[in-house]
């Protein structure tokens, strides 16, 4: 049950990230897919699968470079499969992938700084 909950959480996070990227590309008038119910469903499914693939970073026995490489290749294959099956075109995969990881890195960095500040305050007491 715990694994199912974790996979569902990863899928929802993936969908949130995918929806944010898709809406951003629409707002910037970038060349993306035509928004049809089929293509939107395909993008949500793709985003959920990519979110689940992110659980690879929870594997302690896998080194970080190997995890990043495996995630990148797996994500690329999912995007290719989605593009083939759905007949949609997505702007450059590498640009979007880099954008998402930079955004996540900055988010993690801010969270780590907040946690460090809280811990320093608690240690002073």
Backbone as JSON, one array per atom type, in Angstrom:
{
  "sequence": "XXXXXXXXXXXXXXXXXXXXXXXXXXXXXXXXXXXXXXXXXXXXXXXXXXXXXXXXXXXXXXXXXXXXXXXXXXXXXXXXXXXXXXXXXXXXXXXXXXXXXXXXXXXXXXXXXXXXXXXXXXXXX",
  "N": [[0.82, -1.19, 0.0], [1.99, 1.19, 0.74], [3.86, 1.6, -1.28], [2.21, 1.94, -3.5], [0.95, 4.33, -2.79], [3.15, 6.06, -2.81], [3.9, 5.9, -5.53], [1.61, 6.97, -6.71], [1.71, 9.55, -5.67], [4.11, 10.46, -6.87], [3.27, 10.35, -9.54], [1.23, 12.29, -9.59], [2.7, 14.59, -8.96], [4.32, 14.62, -11.24], [2.34, 15.1, -13.18], [1.52, 17.65, -12.4], [3.87, 19.13, -12.9], [4.15, 18.65, -15.65], [1.76, 19.84, -16.62], [2.23, 22.49, -15.91], [4.46, 23.09, -17.52], [3.31, 22.72, -20.05], [1.25, 24.69, -20.06], [2.85, 26.94, -19.8], [4.25, 26.88, -22.25], [2.1, 27.36, -23.94], [1.35, 29.95, -23.11], [3.6, 31.36, -23.88], [3.4, 31.21, -26.56], [4.71, 29.2, -27.98], [5.7, 26.66, -30.31], [3.73, 24.08, -29.96], [1.73, 21.17, -29.25], [-1.54, 20.71, -30.73], [-4.25, 21.63, -28.77], [-6.22, 19.17, -28.01], [-8.72, 16.94, -26.67], [-7.64, 14.32, -26.75], [-4.86, 14.73, -27.12], [-4.23, 16.2, -24.82], [-4.88, 14.35, -22.82], [-2.97, 12.42, -23.46], [-0.63, 13.86, -22.88], [-0.95, 14.21, -20.12], [-0.84, 11.56, -19.24], [1.73, 10.9, -20.1], [3.2, 12.71, -18.52], [2.59, 11.74, -15.97], [3.8, 9.21, -16.06], [6.47, 9.96, -16.38], [6.79, 11.28, -13.96], [6.56, 9.08, -12.22], [8.82, 7.71, -13.03], [10.7, 9.3, -11.84], [11.04, 8.31, -9.34], [13.25, 6.81, -9.36], [15.35, 8.14, -8.28], [15.18, 7.66, -5.62], [16.4, 5.3, -5.1], [18.84, 3.92, -3.24], [21.09, 2.4, -3.86], [21.92, 3.16, -6.33], [24.11, 5.21, -8.1], [24.25, 8.81, -8.23], [24.94, 10.07, -10.78], [24.4, 7.9, -12.53], [21.7, 7.52, -12.0], [20.63, 9.99, -12.91], [21.32, 9.81, -15.65], [19.91, 7.46, -16.39], [17.3, 8.3, -15.83], [17.06, 10.44, -17.64], [17.34, 9.16, -20.18], [15.22, 7.3, -20.04], [13.04, 9.06, -19.77], [13.24, 10.43, -22.18], [12.66, 8.34, -23.97], [10.0, 7.83, -23.25], [8.82, 10.25, -24.01], [9.34, 10.17, -26.78], [7.79, 7.9, -27.47], [5.24, 8.81, -26.78], [4.98, 10.96, -28.54], [5.0, 9.54, -30.95], [2.74, 7.8, -30.7], [0.6, 9.57, -30.16], [0.75, 11.41, -32.14], [1.63, 13.99, -31.8], [3.52, 17.02, -31.48], [6.2, 18.18, -29.65], [7.96, 20.91, -28.24], [11.53, 21.29, -28.18], [12.91, 18.63, -26.47], [15.19, 18.49, -24.81], [15.57, 21.15, -23.99], [13.23, 21.63, -22.5], [13.53, 19.62, -20.56], [15.9, 20.45, -19.28], [15.04, 22.95, -18.33], [13.04, 22.19, -16.47], [14.59, 20.75, -14.6], [16.32, 22.74, -13.7], [14.48, 24.47, -12.5], [13.48, 22.76, -10.48], [15.85, 22.33, -9.05], [16.38, 24.92, -8.08], [14.15, 25.24, -6.45], [14.56, 23.18, -4.56], [16.91, 24.14, -3.46], [16.1, 26.53, -2.22], [14.36, 25.44, -0.31], [16.18, 23.91, 1.18], [17.79, 25.92, 2.27], [15.92, 27.24, 3.89], [15.36, 25.21, 5.71], [17.88, 24.92, 6.9], [18.16, 27.4, 8.15], [16.07, 27.22, 10.04], [16.98, 25.02, 11.54], [19.36, 26.1, 12.6], [18.3, 28.12, 14.23], [16.96, 26.56, 16.12], [19.06, 25.16, 17.26], [20.42, 27.17, 18.58], [18.84, 27.72, 20.75]],
  "CA": [[0.0, 0.0, 0.0], [2.89, 2.33, 0.82], [4.47, 1.78, -2.6], [1.16, 2.5, -4.36], [0.78, 5.73, -2.4], [4.32, 6.79, -3.29], [3.82, 6.0, -6.99], [0.53, 7.92, -7.02], [2.23, 10.88, -5.36], [5.06, 10.8, -7.94], [2.49, 10.58, -10.76], [0.55, 13.58, -9.46], [3.73, 15.62, -9.1], [4.66, 14.66, -12.67], [1.25, 15.76, -13.91], [1.59, 19.09, -12.09], [5.01, 19.71, -13.63], [3.8, 18.61, -17.08], [0.73, 20.85, -16.88], [2.88, 23.8, -15.82], [5.28, 23.27, -18.72], [2.4, 22.87, -21.2], [0.61, 26.01, -19.99], [3.89, 27.93, -20.07], [4.49, 26.92, -23.69], [0.94, 28.02, -24.55], [1.42, 31.39, -22.83], [4.7, 31.96, -24.64], [3.09, 30.98, -27.98], [5.71, 28.32, -28.58], [5.12, 25.64, -31.18], [3.45, 22.86, -29.21], [0.67, 20.38, -29.83], [-2.87, 21.28, -30.76], [-4.94, 21.17, -27.56], [-7.42, 18.36, -28.17], [-8.84, 16.04, -25.5], [-6.73, 13.19, -26.89], [-3.48, 15.15, -26.89], [-4.09, 16.59, -23.42], [-4.84, 13.09, -22.06], [-1.65, 11.84, -23.72], [0.37, 14.62, -22.12], [-1.11, 13.9, -18.7], [-0.33, 10.2, -19.02], [3.18, 11.0, -20.25], [3.72, 13.41, -17.34], [2.47, 10.83, -14.83], [4.84, 8.18, -16.2], [7.75, 10.61, -16.1], [6.82, 11.48, -12.51], [6.85, 7.79, -11.6], [10.23, 7.43, -13.32], [11.52, 10.09, -10.92], [11.3, 7.55, -8.11], [14.57, 6.18, -9.51], [16.28, 8.87, -7.43], [15.04, 7.14, -4.26], [17.18, 4.06, -4.98], [20.12, 4.23, -2.58], [22.19, 1.65, -4.43], [22.24, 3.72, -7.64], [24.83, 6.47, -7.97], [23.49, 9.94, -8.76], [25.11, 10.21, -12.23], [23.69, 6.81, -13.21], [20.27, 7.8, -11.85], [20.31, 11.07, -13.84], [21.39, 9.28, -17.0], [18.8, 6.54, -16.59], [16.07, 9.09, -15.88], [17.05, 11.2, -18.89], [17.09, 8.25, -21.29], [13.86, 6.78, -19.89], [12.11, 10.15, -20.06], [13.32, 10.66, -23.61], [11.93, 7.26, -24.63], [8.57, 8.05, -23.0], [8.42, 11.38, -24.87], [9.3, 9.67, -28.16], [6.63, 7.01, -27.61], [4.04, 9.65, -26.75], [4.92, 11.67, -29.82], [4.64, 8.58, -31.99], [1.38, 7.3, -30.5], [-0.4, 10.63, -30.14], [0.89, 12.26, -33.31], [1.8, 15.37, -31.38], [4.88, 17.51, -31.53], [6.54, 18.96, -28.46], [9.21, 21.65, -28.47], [12.76, 20.58, -27.86], [12.91, 17.84, -25.23], [16.33, 18.83, -23.97], [15.33, 22.47, -23.41], [12.22, 21.47, -21.46], [14.13, 18.81, -19.5], [16.83, 21.32, -18.55], [14.23, 23.96, -17.64], [12.4, 21.56, -15.32], [15.59, 20.43, -13.59], [16.79, 24.0, -13.1], [13.42, 24.93, -11.6], [13.47, 21.88, -9.32], [17.06, 22.6, -8.28], [16.2, 26.17, -7.35], [13.16, 24.98, -5.41], [15.24, 22.4, -3.52], [17.9, 25.0, -2.81], [15.37, 27.41, -1.32], [13.89, 24.6, 0.8], [17.34, 23.55, 2.01], [18.19, 27.12, 3.02], [14.92, 27.46, 4.95], [15.57, 24.18, 6.72], [19.13, 25.25, 7.58], [17.86, 28.52, 9.05], [15.26, 26.71, 11.15], [17.84, 24.21, 12.4], [20.28, 27.0, 13.32], [17.53, 28.75, 15.29], [16.68, 25.56, 17.15], [20.31, 24.81, 17.94], [20.81, 28.31, 19.43], [18.0, 27.74, 21.96]],
  "C": [[0.86, 1.26, 0.0], [3.51, 2.64, -0.55], [3.45, 2.41, -3.56], [0.94, 3.98, -4.06], [1.93, 6.58, -2.92], [4.27, 6.97, -4.81], [2.73, 6.98, -7.42], [0.99, 9.35, -6.76], [3.2, 11.34, -6.45], [4.32, 11.11, -9.24], [1.81, 11.94, -10.73], [1.54, 14.73, -9.58], [4.16, 15.75, -10.56], [3.6, 15.36, -13.49], [1.27, 17.26, -13.64], [2.72, 19.77, -12.85], [4.7, 19.75, -15.12], [2.77, 19.66, -17.46], [1.32, 22.25, -16.86], [3.7, 24.08, -17.07], [4.38, 23.5, -19.94], [1.75, 24.25, -21.2], [1.62, 27.12, -20.26], [4.17, 28.03, -21.57], [3.32, 27.56, -24.43], [1.0, 29.53, -24.34], [2.5, 32.08, -23.64], [4.53, 31.8, -26.15], [4.18, 30.18, -28.69], [4.99, 27.23, -29.38], [4.95, 24.34, -30.4], [2.36, 22.09, -29.94], [-0.63, 21.17, -29.9], [-3.64, 20.75, -29.55], [-6.26, 20.47, -27.87], [-7.54, 17.46, -26.95], [-7.86, 14.87, -25.56], [-5.29, 13.59, -26.58], [-3.25, 15.56, -25.44], [-4.02, 15.34, -22.54], [-3.48, 12.41, -22.23], [-0.55, 12.54, -22.94], [0.27, 14.35, -20.63], [-0.56, 12.51, -18.38], [1.2, 10.21, -19.09], [3.8, 11.64, -19.0], [3.66, 12.52, -16.1], [3.56, 9.76, -14.88], [6.21, 8.76, -15.89], [7.89, 10.88, -14.6], [7.15, 10.2, -11.78], [8.31, 7.4, -11.84], [11.16, 8.19, -12.38], [11.8, 9.36, -9.62], [12.62, 6.79, -8.2], [15.59, 6.87, -8.6], [16.19, 8.43, -5.97], [15.84, 5.86, -4.04], [18.57, 4.38, -4.44], [21.31, 3.55, -3.25], [22.63, 2.17, -5.79], [22.96, 5.05, -7.44], [24.04, 7.58, -8.67], [23.7, 10.13, -10.26], [24.37, 9.13, -13.03], [22.18, 7.05, -13.14], [19.84, 8.91, -12.82], [20.31, 10.57, -15.28], [20.24, 8.36, -17.32], [17.48, 7.29, -16.7], [15.96, 9.84, -17.2], [16.69, 10.3, -20.07], [15.66, 7.7, -21.23], [12.82, 7.84, -20.24], [12.08, 10.44, -21.56], [12.54, 9.59, -24.38], [10.42, 7.4, -24.43], [8.05, 9.18, -23.89], [8.35, 10.93, -26.33], [8.08, 8.79, -28.41], [5.34, 7.82, -27.63], [3.89, 10.4, -28.06], [4.5, 10.75, -30.95], [3.18, 8.15, -31.89], [0.31, 8.38, -30.64], [-0.32, 11.53, -31.38], [1.05, 13.72, -32.95], [3.28, 15.74, -31.43], [5.11, 18.42, -30.33], [7.85, 19.68, -28.75], [10.37, 20.89, -27.85], [12.76, 19.94, -26.47], [14.02, 18.29, -24.29], [16.14, 20.18, -23.29], [14.32, 22.36, -22.26], [12.79, 20.69, -20.28], [15.06, 19.67, -18.64], [16.06, 22.37, -17.74], [13.6, 23.38, -16.38], [13.42, 21.27, -14.23], [16.17, 21.67, -12.94], [15.76, 24.52, -12.11], [13.37, 24.07, -10.33], [14.69, 22.13, -8.43], [16.9, 23.87, -7.45], [15.2, 26.0, -6.21], [13.79, 24.21, -4.24], [16.24, 23.26, -2.75], [17.23, 25.95, -1.81], [14.89, 26.63, -0.1], [15.03, 24.25, 1.73], [17.8, 24.74, 2.85], [17.22, 27.41, 4.16], [15.12, 26.45, 6.07], [16.83, 24.46, 7.54], [18.91, 26.38, 8.57], [17.08, 28.06, 10.27], [16.11, 25.87, 12.1], [18.81, 25.06, 13.19], [19.56, 27.69, 14.47], [17.29, 27.78, 16.44], [17.93, 25.19, 17.93], [20.77, 25.92, 18.88], [20.03, 28.32, 20.73], [18.5, 26.82, 23.0]]
}
